[in-house]
């Protein structure tokens, strides 16, 4: 999430890719992946980061930065069906998908 604007709202997810799907997972969930491309359709999206746990190489976190909670909620309302379709399409890539939380910068 580089750039001039800092996120004010951050959504964090934990993932564990299926064995053998790690490369496809990285391409789908990384900063230039299909999820980031979908989010870019929303005004106020600032970027996605994908990080891997150094102790558990199969554990990943995604962090999606937004200008505000309202920007994220507006995006979700406008793109709900696209979000659900992509979620179903990417389901085969993971054996664990868990929302860690939604955070507001203080």
Order of alpha helices (4+ residues) and beta strands (2+ residues): beta-alpha-alpha-beta-beta-alpha-alpha-beta
